Amino acid sequence: MMFFLRREIRRINRRLGEIMRTDTNALLTTAASDRDAAALAASINALLESNRNNLLERTRAETALNRAVTNISHDLRTPLTAALGYLHMLESQQPDAKTQARYLQIAIERLKTLSVLMQDLFEFSRIIEGSAVFDIRPVNVGNILRDTLSLGYAELEESGFTVSVNIPDTPNMCLCDEDALRRVLQNLIKNVLVHGKDYMRVCLENGVIEIANKADDLKNLNTEQIFERFYTKDASRQSKNTGLGLAIAKELILCMGGKISALAAEDMLVMRVWLPVSDMPFPVQTNR
């Protein structure tokens, strides 16, 4: 019995060496009837699978990081290059006063875009690293939704949107950070302005916020990836969207104990935000 067990252990050892050298997805098998040998092979297989999964995850993370660095570089360089180009034309061409004003305005707008991106990057990094502090307390979500919508209403109208609003007068009390929730709603409305068209619907019921809008070509939109950092439907990144707004919204909602989702229903993109319903009479401070 001992002879067969030793032989099986040597075979397992040889096979393990082959698997490690060839980097295959094979697993160990054992012909021994001894339960300890079978348990040893099972433990080694579990370790092999764990290592493979870790390697795959690390490879995915490195790929995502490389893509993010490329996107950040592009997003920073594009408005900066444009601004410098118009400033250079102002300096070298000495255009008339009307053209000077136009060049200067374009340069200012490009630098504003760059400033917004830098702020988004800073905010996102603070949330991810856990340095952002949240003042969680019972809040009437309906009031915040009305206020945020009213601030963006003029821009929505100028962009040709018809807006349908259903926010009940009865208070919808949820546990959240008021400033963080305002930022989430601002980002969702900004996403509507960038990618939507014609019609937007805003609803609130039992702590669930729904913001939906008409949009083109939703069949090519990956709703599972829409909240990932630097995701944009436009692979060439020619849109005004940096791909950070929805990622920030998701992280803020998660930090407040809620959840957020997106789905495409015919010609409508529907965003839903769930927040914990308030049953606490006092505020709580928390960080991620």
C-alpha positions in Angstrom: 0.0 0.0 0.0 2.8 2.4 0.9 4.6 1.6 -2.3 1.5 2.6 -4.4 1.0 5.7 -2.4 4.6 6.9 -2.9 4.3 6.2 -6.6 1.2 8.2 -6.8 2.7 11.1 -5.0 5.7 11.0 -7.3 3.3 11.0 -10.3 1.4 14.0 -8.9 4.6 15.8 -8.4 5.8 15.2 -12.0 2.4 16.2 -13.4 2.4 19.4 -11.3 5.8 20.3 -12.7 4.5 19.8 -16.2 1.5 22.0 -15.6 3.6 24.7 -14.1 6.1 24.6 -17.0 3.6 24.6 -19.8 1.1 27.0 -18.2 -1.9 25.0 -19.3 -5.3 25.0 -17.7 -5.0 21.3 -16.9 -5.7 20.0 -13.4 -4.3 17.1 -11.5 -6.0 13.7 -11.4 -5.2 10.8 -9.2 -5.7 7.1 -9.7 -5.0 6.3 -6.0 -7.9 5.1 -3.9 -6.3 6.7 -0.8 -8.5 9.6 0.4 -5.5 11.6 1.6 -3.9 11.5 -1.9 -7.2 12.5 -3.5 -7.5 15.4 -0.9 -4.0 16.5 -1.7 -4.7 16.6 -5.4 -8.0 18.5 -4.8 -6.2 21.1 -2.7 -3.5 21.6 -5.3 -6.2 22.0 -8.0 -7.9 24.6 -5.9 -4.7 26.5 -5.5 -4.0 26.3 -9.3 -7.4 27.6 -10.1 -7.1 30.4 -7.6 -3.7 31.5 -9.0 -5.1 31.4 -12.5 -8.0 33.6 -11.5 -5.7 36.0 -9.8 -3.5 36.2 -12.9 -6.5 36.8 -15.1 -7.8 39.5 -12.8 -4.4 41.2 -12.7 -4.2 41.1 -16.5 -7.6 42.6 -16.8 -6.7 45.3 -14.2 -3.5 46.1 -16.1 -5.4 46.3 -19.4 -8.0 48.6 -17.8 -5.2 50.8 -16.3 -3.4 51.1 -19.6 -6.7 52.1 -21.3 -7.5 54.6 -18.6 -4.0 56.2 -18.8 -4.5 56.5 -22.6 -7.9 58.0 -22.2 -6.8 60.4 -19.5 -3.9 61.5 -21.7 -6.2 62.0 -24.7 -8.8 63.9 -22.6 -6.3 66.2 -21.1 -4.3 66.8 -24.3 -7.3 67.5 -26.6 -8.7 70.7 -25.0 -5.2 71.9 -24.0 -3.9 71.5 -27.5 -7.0 73.3 -28.9 -6.6 76.2 -26.5 -2.9 76.6 -27.2 -3.6 76.5 -30.9 -6.1 79.4 -30.8 -3.8 81.3 -28.5 -1.0 80.8 -30.9 -3.2 82.1 -33.8 -4.0 85.1 -31.7 -0.3 85.8 -31.3 1.0 85.0 -34.8 -1.9 86.1 -37.1 -2.9 89.3 -35.3 -6.5 89.0 -36.5 -9.2 91.7 -36.3 -11.0 92.4 -33.1 -14.0 90.2 -33.9 -11.8 87.2 -34.8 -9.6 87.9 -31.7 -12.7 87.7 -29.5 -13.9 84.5 -31.1 -10.5 82.8 -30.8 -10.2 83.9 -27.2 -13.7 82.6 -26.4 -12.9 79.2 -27.9 -9.7 79.0 -26.0 -11.5 79.8 -22.7 -14.1 77.2 -23.4 -11.5 74.5 -24.0 -9.7 75.4 -20.8 -13.0 75.2 -18.9 -13.4 71.7 -20.3 -9.9 70.8 -19.1 -10.8 72.3 -15.6 -13.9 70.2 -15.3 -12.0 67.0 -16.3 -9.3 67.8 -13.7 -12.0 68.3 -11.0 -13.7 65.0 -12.0 -10.4 63.1 -11.8 -9.6 64.6 -8.4 -13.1 63.8 -7.0 -13.0 60.3 -8.4 -9.6 59.6 -6.9 -10.8 60.8 -3.5 -13.8 58.6 -3.6 -11.8 55.5 -4.6 -9.0 56.0 -2.1 -11.6 56.4 0.7 -10.7 59.9 1.8 -14.1 61.4 1.0 -16.3 61.8 4.1 -20.1 61.5 3.9 -22.6 63.1 6.2 -25.4 60.5 6.1 -28.7 61.8 7.5 -32.4 61.6 6.7 -33.1 63.8 3.6 -36.2 64.6 1.7 -35.0 63.3 -1.7 -38.0 65.0 -3.5 -36.7 68.5 -2.6 -33.2 67.8 -3.8 -34.5 66.3 -7.0 -36.7 69.3 -7.7 -33.8 71.8 -6.9 -31.3 69.9 -9.1 -33.8 69.6 -12.0 -34.7 73.3 -11.8 -31.0 74.3 -12.1 -30.7 72.3 -15.3 -34.1 73.0 -16.7 -33.1 76.0 -18.8 -30.3 74.1 -20.5 -32.6 71.1 -21.1 -35.1 73.4 -22.8 -32.4 75.1 -24.9 -31.3 71.6 -26.0 -34.9 70.9 -27.2 -36.0 68.5 -24.4 -39.5 68.0 -23.3 -39.4 67.1 -19.6 -42.0 65.1 -17.8 -41.8 65.3 -14.0 -43.6 63.1 -11.4 -42.3 64.0 -7.9 -44.9 63.5 -5.2 -45.5 66.2 -2.6 -45.3 63.6 0.2 -41.8 63.5 1.6 -39.5 60.7 0.4 -37.1 60.5 3.3 -33.9 58.6 2.6 -30.5 58.2 4.3 -27.9 60.0 2.2 -25.4 62.8 2.0 -27.2 65.8 0.5 -24.2 67.2 -1.4 -23.3 63.8 -2.8 -26.8 63.1 -4.0 -26.9 66.5 -5.7 -23.7 65.6 -7.6 -25.2 62.2 -8.6 -28.3 63.9 -10.0 -26.2 66.6 -11.8 -24.1 63.9 -13.5 -27.2 61.9 -14.6 -28.8 65.1 -16.0 -25.5 66.0 -17.7 -25.5 62.5 -19.3 -29.0 63.2 -20.7 -27.8 66.5 -22.2 -24.8 64.8 -23.8 -26.3 61.6 -25.1 -30.1 62.1 -25.0 -32.6 63.8 -27.3 -36.1 65.3 -27.4 -37.6 63.8 -24.2 -36.7 63.2 -20.5 -38.8 61.7 -17.8 -38.1 62.1 -14.0 -39.9 60.1 -11.4 -39.6 59.5 -7.7 -41.4 56.7 -5.7 -40.5 55.1 -2.4 -36.9 56.3 -2.5 -36.3 55.2 -6.1 -35.3 57.9 -8.5 -35.8 57.2 -12.2 -34.3 59.4 -14.9 -35.1 58.3 -18.4 -34.4 59.9 -21.8 -34.8 59.1 -25.5 -31.5 58.3 -27.2 -30.3 57.0 -30.6 -28.6 53.7 -31.3 -29.2 52.2 -27.9 -28.5 48.7 -29.3 -24.8 49.5 -29.3 -24.8 50.7 -25.7 -23.4 48.3 -23.1 -25.5 49.0 -20.1 -23.4 46.7 -18.0 -20.3 48.8 -18.6 -21.9 52.2 -18.6 -20.9 53.0 -15.0 -17.3 51.9 -15.5 -14.6 54.6 -15.4 -13.8 56.1 -18.8 -16.4 54.1 -20.6 -17.9 55.9 -23.5 -20.1 54.5 -26.3 -18.0 56.5 -28.8 -14.8 54.4 -29.0 -13.1 57.3 -30.8 -13.8 59.5 -27.9 -14.9 62.4 -30.0 -17.9 63.3 -27.7 -17.8 65.8 -25.0 -18.2 63.1 -22.4 -15.1 62.1 -20.4 -16.5 58.8 -19.2 -16.2 59.8 -15.5 -19.6 61.3 -14.7 -21.5 58.1 -14.4 -18.6 56.3 -12.7 -18.5 59.1 -10.0 -22.3 58.8 -9.6 -22.1 55.0 -9.1 -19.3 55.3 -6.5 -21.1 58.0 -4.6 -24.3 56.0 -4.5 -22.4 52.9 -3.3 -20.8 54.9 -0.6 -24.2 56.0 0.7 -25.4 52.4 0.8 -27.6 52.6 -2.3 -27.4 51.2 -5.8 -27.7 52.4 -9.4 -28.6 50.7 -12.6 -29.2 51.4 -16.3 -31.3 49.6 -18.9 -32.2 50.3 -22.5 -35.9 49.9 -23.3 -36.7 50.5 -27.0 -35.6 54.1 -27.6 -35.3 55.0 -23.9 -32.3 54.9 -21.6 -33.5 54.4 -18.0 -31.4 55.2 -15.0 -32.6 54.1 -11.6 -31.2 55.1 -8.2 -32.2 53.2 -5.0 -31.4 54.9 -1.6 -31.9 53.4 1.9 -35.3 54.5 3.2 -34.9 56.6 6.4 -35.8 55.1 9.7 -33.1 56.9 11.7 -33.8 60.1 13.8 -30.2 61.3 13.9 -27.4 62.0 11.4 -24.4 59.7 10.9 -21.0 60.6 9.6 -19.3 57.9 7.5 -16.5 57.4 5.0 -16.1 54.7 2.5 
